[in-house]
Amino acid sequence: MSGIGRVTAIRFAEAGADLYLVDINLEGLKAVEGELQKFGVNVKTFKADLSKKEEIDALWENMEDRLPDILVNNAAIYPFKEFLDVDRAFLEKIMNINLQSVFWMCQHLIRRCIASGRKCVIINVGSIEAVMPFAENLVHYSITKAGVIALTRSLAREFGKYGIRVNAVIPGGIVTPGVQKVAKELGEKALTAGQEYLKRVPLRRMGDPDEVARVILFLASDMSSYITGAAVPVDGGFLSA
């Protein structure tokens, strides 16, 4: 767990929330759990491969003792690959992690909330690539994030009557460990793309993961009690330019 997920966990713990942390990287989960101890909240970690529905099902069975009131779907991968080179296995992996996991996670929480008469809030993490594709060789990623936005709006429309709110954040260029790793691998090509991106951003800088985390916290709180079905850009103005 790193980047937006890590900082979001810190912001929620700072606000006094008990947390379930889910990731395939158990070492990363334990590291974040250690960071959260100073806030005095309860933290449980679950190792799960969210590309596999059976592991998602098992995850929710393990959480039956105390269901969450808030769900943040942040897990995603974004390997670069030319469209004409994408094969079935590659596309299925991207779809399973970036879109289908969000679908199944939302389904589990909504089903349980309706059965128990509880309200809940869901925040899904999209991307500017879903709205206005910018980077090359990310067609597969863009379509999954477009699906996340469509899912968000559909669920908000269908389940608002149960007091369930569903929103999305749309991050732009955010400096996360994952982005830094990809930039290092791409070298000069990444530098050129970054310069072109910044030319289009009114704030003329990249974003910080905490700037996304604070919006997620707002959407999860009662301060946004009349907001649902929204896709909130956190992009330095990229989509408006």
Long-range contacts (C-beta under 8 A, 24 or more apart in sequence): 1-25, 1-28, 1-29, 1-31, 1-32, 2-28, 2-176, 2-177, 2-178, 3-174, 3-176, 3-177, 3-178, 3-179, 3-209, 4-74, 4-125, 4-171, 4-174, 4-176, 4-209, 4-212, 4-213, 4-216, 5-72, 5-74, 5-75, 6-32, 6-35, 6-209, 7-209, 7-210, 7-212, 7-213, 8-72, 8-74, 8-209, 8-212, 8-213, 8-216, 8-217, 9-36, 10-35, 10-36, 10-213, 11-210, 11-213, 11-214, 11-216, 11-217, 12-70, 12-217, 12-220, 13-39, 13-41, 13-43, 14-39, 15-217, 15-221, 16-41, 17-41, 17-70, 18-42, 18-43, 19-43, 19-44, 20-44, 20-45, 20-46, 20-63, 20-68, 21-45, 21-46, 22-46, 22-47, 22-48, 22-50, 22-59, 22-75, 23-47, 23-48, 23-75, 24-48, 24-49, 24-50, 50-75, 50-96, 50-97, 50-101, 50-105, 51-93, 51-96, 51-97, 51-100, 51-101, 52-96, 53-100, 53-104, 56-101, 56-104, 56-105, 56-108, 57-104, 57-108, 60-108, 60-112, 67-109, 67-112, 67-113, 67-116, 67-118, 68-109, 68-120, 69-118, 69-119, 69-120, 69-121, 70-120, 70-121, 70-122, 70-123, 70-220, 71-105, 71-106, 71-109, 71-120, 71-121, 71-122, 71-123, 72-122, 72-123, 72-125, 72-216, 72-220, 73-101, 73-102, 73-105, 73-106, 73-122, 73-123, 73-124, 73-125, 73-148, 74-125, 75-101, 76-125, 76-127, 76-141, 76-144, 76-145, 78-138, 78-141, 78-178, 78-182, 80-135, 80-136, 80-137, 80-138, 80-182, 80-186, 81-137, 81-140, 82-137, 83-137, 83-139, 83-140, 86-139, 86-140, 90-140, 91-140, 94-140, 94-141, 94-144, 95-144, 98-141, 98-144, 98-145, 98-147, 98-148, 99-144, 99-147, 99-148, 99-151, 102-148, 102-151, 103-151, 106-151, 106-155, 106-166, 110-155, 110-159, 110-162, 110-164, 113-162, 113-164, 114-159, 114-162, 114-164, 119-162, 119-163, 119-164, 119-165, 120-164, 120-165, 121-164, 121-165, 121-166, 121-167, 121-219, 121-220, 122-152, 122-155, 122-164, 122-165, 122-166, 122-167, 123-166, 123-167, 123-168, 123-169, 123-216, 123-219, 123-220, 124-148, 124-149, 124-151, 124-152, 124-166, 124-167, 124-168, 124-169, 125-168, 125-169, 125-171, 125-212, 125-216, 126-152, 126-168, 126-169, 126-170, 126-171, 126-231, 127-170, 127-171, 128-170, 128-171, 128-172, 128-173, 128-233, 128-235, 128-238, 128-239, 130-170, 131-170, 131-231, 131-239, 132-238, 132-239, 134-197, 134-200, 134-238, 135-193, 136-193, 149-231, 152-229, 152-231, 153-229, 153-231, 156-228, 156-229, 156-230, 157-229, 160-228, 160-229, 165-224, 165-225, 165-227, 165-228, 166-228, 166-229, 167-219, 167-224, 167-227, 167-228, 167-229, 167-230, 167-231, 167-232, 168-230, 168-231, 168-232, 169-212, 169-215, 169-216, 169-219, 169-231, 169-232, 169-233, 169-234, 170-231, 170-232, 170-233, 170-234, 170-235, 170-239, 171-207, 171-212, 171-234, 171-235, 172-201, 172-207, 172-233, 172-234, 172-235, 172-236, 172-238, 172-239, 173-197, 173-198, 173-201, 173-206, 173-207, 173-235, 173-236, 173-238, 174-206, 174-207, 174-208, 174-209, 174-211, 174-212, 174-234, 175-206, 175-207, 175-208, 175-209, 176-209, 197-238, 200-238, 200-241, 201-235, 201-236, 201-237, 201-238, 201-241, 202-236, 202-237, 202-238, 202-240, 202-241, 203-236, 203-237, 204-236, 205-236, 206-236, 207-234, 207-235, 207-236
